[in-house]
Amino acid sequence: MNNIHNRPTHSSSPFQQLDLNLLKIFEALYQERNMSRAAQRLHLTPSAVSHAIKRLRNQLADPLFSRQGNMMQPTALCESLAPALINNLDQLRQILQLSEQFSPETAVNYFRLGFMRRWRNLYYRHWLPPWRHRHRAHPLPAMVWNARRW
């Protein structure tokens, strides 16, 4: 039998098996310094935030935060990790936002225009020919809607 199931479950580095969702929770708690506010910001329950921080504490072998009244105070390790982690999360968000931007030149989406009957001739004579010339791979079908529905 192969040895895939006999591999050690823990790697030598705590970051190799790290769940990136835990870093979002870390960021919120670090910035809010309050478990309930962090949970509210993330649309989670305080219990879910608490469990996530516990998992992160176990992976990093550090308490990360200590409770002082209603506030969660960061430990020295937490203070040293936070700026770089938060900066890298921001960069990752920016990278992911770039992939969400729409570009009609590269889009492979299917579009269908709908308009009232009186605009049909304008569409077929003036708008459609330039579109077809520039975007041969993207047909732009149109349907005429009954003006009474509007």
KACORHU-V861364 format. One record per residue. N is the residue number from 0. RES is the residue in one letter. D_CENTER is the distance of its C-alpha to the mean C-alpha in Angstrom with 1 decimal. Layout:
BEGIN
n=N res=RES d_center=D_CENTER
n=N res=RES d_center=D_CENTER
END
This chain:
BEGIN
n=0 res=M d_center=39.7
n=1 res=N d_center=36.8
n=2 res=N d_center=35.5
n=3 res=I d_center=31.8
n=4 res=H d_center=32.2
n=5 res=N d_center=34.3
n=6 res=R d_center=31.8
n=7 res=P d_center=31.1
n=8 res=T d_center=28.0
n=9 res=H d_center=27.4
n=10 res=S d_center=27.0
n=11 res=S d_center=28.7
n=12 res=S d_center=25.6
n=13 res=P d_center=23.4
n=14 res=F d_center=20.3
n=15 res=Q d_center=20.9
n=16 res=Q d_center=19.9
n=17 res=L d_center=17.3
n=18 res=D d_center=14.4
n=19 res=L d_center=11.3
n=20 res=N d_center=10.3
n=21 res=L d_center=13.6
n=22 res=L d_center=12.8
n=23 res=K d_center=10.3
n=24 res=I d_center=13.4
n=25 res=F d_center=15.7
n=26 res=E d_center=14.3
n=27 res=A d_center=14.7
n=28 res=L d_center=18.1
n=29 res=Y d_center=19.2
n=30 res=Q d_center=18.6
n=31 res=E d_center=19.9
n=32 res=R d_center=22.6
n=33 res=N d_center=22.9
n=34 res=M d_center=21.7
n=35 res=S d_center=21.8
n=36 res=R d_center=20.1
n=37 res=A d_center=17.2
n=38 res=A d_center=17.0
n=39 res=Q d_center=17.3
n=40 res=R d_center=14.5
n=41 res=L d_center=12.1
n=42 res=H d_center=13.9
n=43 res=L d_center=15.6
n=44 res=T d_center=19.3
n=45 res=P d_center=21.0
n=46 res=S d_center=22.2
n=47 res=A d_center=18.8
n=48 res=V d_center=18.0
n=49 res=S d_center=21.5
n=50 res=H d_center=21.3
n=51 res=A d_center=18.1
n=52 res=I d_center=19.9
n=53 res=K d_center=22.9
n=54 res=R d_center=21.3
n=55 res=L d_center=20.1
n=56 res=R d_center=23.6
n=57 res=N d_center=25.2
n=58 res=Q d_center=23.2
n=59 res=L d_center=24.1
n=60 res=A d_center=27.5
n=61 res=D d_center=27.3
n=62 res=P d_center=27.1
n=63 res=L d_center=24.5
n=64 res=F d_center=25.4
n=65 res=S d_center=28.7
n=66 res=R d_center=29.4
n=67 res=Q d_center=31.8
n=68 res=G d_center=32.5
n=69 res=N d_center=29.3
n=70 res=M d_center=27.6
n=71 res=M d_center=25.8
n=72 res=Q d_center=27.2
n=73 res=P d_center=25.6
n=74 res=T d_center=27.8
n=75 res=A d_center=28.9
n=76 res=L d_center=26.5
n=77 res=C d_center=23.6
n=78 res=E d_center=24.7
n=79 res=S d_center=25.0
n=80 res=L d_center=21.6
n=81 res=A d_center=19.6
n=82 res=P d_center=19.9
n=83 res=A d_center=18.9
n=84 res=L d_center=16.0
n=85 res=I d_center=14.6
n=86 res=N d_center=15.4
n=87 res=N d_center=13.8
n=88 res=L d_center=10.4
n=89 res=D d_center=10.9
n=90 res=Q d_center=11.9
n=91 res=L d_center=9.1
n=92 res=R d_center=6.7
n=93 res=Q d_center=9.8
n=94 res=I d_center=10.2
n=95 res=L d_center=7.0
n=96 res=Q d_center=8.1
n=97 res=L d_center=11.5
n=98 res=S d_center=10.9
n=99 res=E d_center=10.1
n=100 res=Q d_center=13.4
n=101 res=F d_center=16.3
n=102 res=S d_center=19.5
n=103 res=P d_center=22.5
n=104 res=E d_center=24.3
n=105 res=T d_center=22.0
n=106 res=A d_center=20.6
n=107 res=V d_center=21.8
n=108 res=N d_center=21.1
n=109 res=Y d_center=24.1
n=110 res=F d_center=25.3
n=111 res=R d_center=28.3
n=112 res=L d_center=30.0
n=113 res=G d_center=31.9
n=114 res=F d_center=34.7
n=115 res=M d_center=38.1
n=116 res=R d_center=41.1
n=117 res=R d_center=42.6
n=118 res=W d_center=39.7
n=119 res=R d_center=40.1
n=120 res=N d_center=42.7
n=121 res=L d_center=40.7
n=122 res=Y d_center=37.7
n=123 res=Y d_center=39.9
n=124 res=R d_center=42.1
n=125 res=H d_center=39.8
n=126 res=W d_center=36.1
n=127 res=L d_center=36.0
n=128 res=P d_center=38.3
n=129 res=P d_center=36.2
n=130 res=W d_center=33.0
n=131 res=R d_center=34.8
n=132 res=H d_center=36.2
n=133 res=R d_center=32.8
n=134 res=H d_center=30.6
n=135 res=R d_center=33.0
n=136 res=A d_center=30.4
n=137 res=H d_center=28.7
n=138 res=P d_center=31.1
n=139 res=L d_center=30.8
n=140 res=P d_center=32.6
n=141 res=A d_center=33.7
n=142 res=M d_center=35.1
n=143 res=V d_center=37.4
n=144 res=W d_center=36.8
n=145 res=N d_center=39.7
n=146 res=A d_center=40.1
n=147 res=R d_center=41.3
n=148 res=R d_center=37.9
n=149 res=W d_center=36.4
END
